[in-house]
């Protein structure tokens, strides 16, 4: 239960909103950003959460140039067949760097590169042994495509993810996954 509380607090700490003053010395008034929608919420299929995950992303740098960067955190849960209260919890943390296409020809198109980790806490019950929980980490690299409509608040992502499972019982396990997500910017 303590691990779940810590995971929840880490996820909530990523959801922070900042405010800037309206004075003329503000950075936002000197160099306007492309979009005011710097937060987004996404639903991922087949990503770092395996089957599905819910993810929050915060854009940190996008001032009209060719580069943008963001940090994201997500959660997913797989219940066991026997009980919904037991299963596998996953916390995903990722940093992304996006390269934009020329704005005049293709506005809203990005090539993304990401690196991150997934903390996995799963319930197990081997035969003749008391049930328990085990933890492991999955490290991942991501390359993908992102489309953010310039005048609307939705986004679409698709990508290829290389996942390394660092489980010490089985050694290093490499998995290749595809990722599809739909999101809403706010």
CORHUCOR-V663053 format. One record per pair of residues at least 24 apart in sequence whose ideal C-beta (glycine too) atoms are under 6 Angstrom apart, sorted by the first residue. I is the first residue (numbers start at 1). J is the second residue. D is the distance in whole Angstrom. If there is no record, write none. Layout:
I;J;D / I;J;D
This chain:
3;121;6 / 7;91;5 / 11;73;5 / 11;75;6 / 14;56;6 / 14;73;4 / 15;56;6 / 31;63;5 / 33;62;6 / 33;63;6 / 34;62;6 / 34;64;6 / 37;185;4 / 37;186;6 / 39;186;5 / 40;183;5 / 40;185;4 / 41;184;5 / 42;181;5 / 42;183;4 / 43;182;6 / 44;181;4 / 45;180;5 / 46;177;6 / 46;178;6 / 46;179;6 / 47;179;4 / 48;92;5 / 48;118;5 / 48;140;5 / 49;76;3 / 49;90;5 / 66;99;6 / 66;100;5 / 68;98;4 / 69;97;5 / 70;96;5 / 71;95;6 / 86;123;4 / 87;123;6 / 88;122;4 / 89;121;5 / 90;118;5 / 90;120;5 / 91;119;5 / 92;118;5 / 93;117;6 / 107;150;5 / 108;147;6 / 108;148;5 / 108;149;6 / 108;150;5 / 109;147;6 / 110;146;4 / 112;144;5 / 112;146;5 / 113;143;6 / 114;142;4 / 115;141;6 / 116;140;5 / 136;167;5 / 137;166;5 / 138;163;5 / 138;165;5 / 139;164;5 / 153;184;6 / 153;185;5 / 154;184;6 / 155;183;4 / 156;182;6 / 157;181;5
